[in-house]
Amino acid sequence: MMSRKKQSRGPCSFCQKDMSNGGLKKHFAKCSKRLEAINNVKEKSKEQEFYHLQVQDAWRKEFWLHLEINGSDQLIDLDDYLRSIWLECCDHLSQFSIGGWQGEEISKTKRIKEIFKAGIVLTHIYDFGTSSETLIKFVDMRKGKALSKYPIYLMGRNNLPEVFCMECDRIALWLCMECMYEYDETGFLCDVHAETHPHDDYGDPLSLVNSPRLGLCGYSGPADPPY
């Protein structure tokens, strides 16, 4: 019997409790620290609609985000955020669609509140050569005041997935592109084996970063939130 793959986990940005993607999806509605943060907003701005979106790489399920975005903001704000935290390498084209590659393309000028409702899954495609596909699902909507002055608030994110060196059993911190593309190996290397690794046709090994795009096209990180 095959062993079950370990679920990726990540912390709630409010209470720091470490949970699975699905666990966090349910957790935010009752997280006392989140409710406290919402109730203690001192801004005098009027109440608005904020959408909780669950974001996940289409092929590597261990990479995910939970975002809150103002309903009056546009899809281009979401595109900018995804590029910054996960995707941007060479200023490739991107698009949103309902129904995947062959689905209906959605203009980036559309407002969040015009698109997202129960049952909607939006596909974001970045780079139509070496593509990255992201699935975006509506989870919930609240009316209230903003938790940030920026369009998007990061509520949760997966921890950097733990992978192991292909030469030993140590935790890997590096990726050899040549091993991955030319020899069909994982390319994962620990500090020790990265120092003595002989391949350099694709440059030095890349430092592992928390993005599903690492190793694709020219992507090398840093995979940090834009704000």
N, C-alpha and C positions, 0 to 999 in steps of 0.2 A: 504494500500500500504506500502511495506517495505521501511524503510529509506535506502538510499544509504550509503554504508560503506565509511568512510572517507579515502581518499588516504593518504598513508604515504608520507612524504616529507623529504628532506635533502638538505644541502647547496652545492653549487658549491665550490670546493676547491680553485678556483681562485678568484671569485668575491664575494663569500659568499651569493649569492642570493639563497633563499630557494625555492625549486621547487619539483614537483612530479618526480617520476622515469622517466616517459615518457617525461616530460618537459625538464629534464636535458639531456636526450638522444639527443634532438634536439638543446638544448642550447649550447653545447660545440663547435659546428662548427662555431658559431658566437660570442662567448663570447670574448669581447675585452680584458679582463684581461688575458685570456688563450692565445690569439693570441700575446699579448704583451710579455708574459712569453716565448713563443716559439721563438719569433723574437729576444729576448734579451739574449738567451743562449750564454755564452762566451766560452764554451768549444771549443777546436780546433779539436775535433773528427770529422770524416767524417759523412755525412748524412746517416741516416738509415731509415728503415721502422718501424713505431710504430702503433700498433693496439688498437683501442678503443673497449673494450669488455664490454657488459652489463651483469652483473651477478645477478641472482635472485634465492632465495630459491624456489624449485619446488612446495612446498605446502603452504608456508607462504609468500605471495607475498609482504608483508610489509617490508621484508628484502631484500635489494639489494645493489649492488656496481657498480660503473663505474670505470673501470681500463684502464690504458694505459700500454701496454707491448711491449717490443722490439721484433720485428718479428724474430730475430735470437735466442731468448731464447727458452727454451724447456718447454713442458707442466709440467715437474716436478717443474719448478719455480712457475708456477701457482698453482700447488698442494700445495707446501710449503706455499704460501701466504694464500690460502683458509684455510688451517689448522690453521695458526697463527691467522687470524682475525676472524674466525668463528667456527672452528670445533674441533681442537685437544683436546682430553681428555685422551685416553688410547693407543695411537700409533696404531690405527686400520689400516687395509688395505684400499686402495682406488683405484679407477680406473676412467679413462675417456672413454666415449663411444659415438658413434653417433647412436641414436635410443633408448636411455634409457637402462634399465636393460638387455633387450634381444638383444640390438644392437651390433654393431661391436666395440670391445674394441680397443682403440687407445693407442699405446705405449707412455709412458711419456717422451721418448727420442725424440719424434717428435718435430720439431720446430714450433713455433706459425705460421709462414708464410706458412708452409706446410699444415696447417689444416684450418685456418679461411679464409672464403670468404663469399660473400653475400648468405644468406639463410642457412648457417650452424648453427646448434644449438648443442652444445656439452653438454653431461650430465656428471657431476662429482658425483660419489658416494663415500661417506666416511662411513665406518663401515657397514659390511654386516649382522650385527645382528640388532642393533637399528640404522638403516641407516639414513643418511642425504643426500638429493639429491639436487644438484645445477644445474641450467640451465645457460649456457654461450653462448651468442649470439654475433656475429660479428656486429659492428655498422659502423665503418669507419677505414680508414688507412691514415696516413700522412707520408710524407717523410721529414726528418729534423734531428735535434739534440735532444738528450735526455734531459728531464726535471729533471732527477735524475740520480745519479750514480748507483742506484739499478735497478733491472730488471723491477719492476712494480711501477707505479705512481698512487696513489689513487686520482681520480678526483672528486668523489662524493660518498656519502653513506647516507642511510636512518638515520633519527634521531631515537633514542630509542622510539619504539612504546609506546604510552600512554595507560595504562591499569588501571583499578580501583579495589580497594580492594573489595573482595567478602563479607566483613562484613559491609562496609559503602561506602560512595561515594568519599572517598579520593583517590588521586593518589597512586597506588601501587608501592612499591619499592622492594618487596620480593616475593619469590615463595615457597610455601610449597609443596614438592614433594609427601608427604603422601596424602594430599588432592587430588592432581592431579591423582595419580595412584590408590589409594584405594577407593576414594569416588566420583570419576568422577566430581570433582569441578575444577574451574580454578586454585585454590591455590594461587591467588594473594592477597597480604596483604600490608596494609600501615604500617608505622613505629609503630603506636600505637598498632594495632592488632598483629603485628609480635612479639612484646614483650610479649604478654600474650597468644600467640597461644599454645595450649596444645600438638600438635603432635611433636614427636621426633624420631619415628621409622626410618625415613630416614635422621636423623640429623637435624640441625637447618635450618630454611628457607634460601634459597639462594638469594643473592642480584641479582636483575635483571640486565642483561648486554645485549648489543646490538648484539645478535646472535640468529639465528633460532634454534640453538642446545641446548639452555638452557633447562635443565630438562631432557635431553636424556643421557642415560648411565651415565658417570661420569662428564659430562661437567658442569663447573661452571664459565667459563670465563678465562681471563679478556676480551676477545673480542676486543683487541686493535690492530691497524695496527702494523705489525712487524718492520716497519721503516718509 
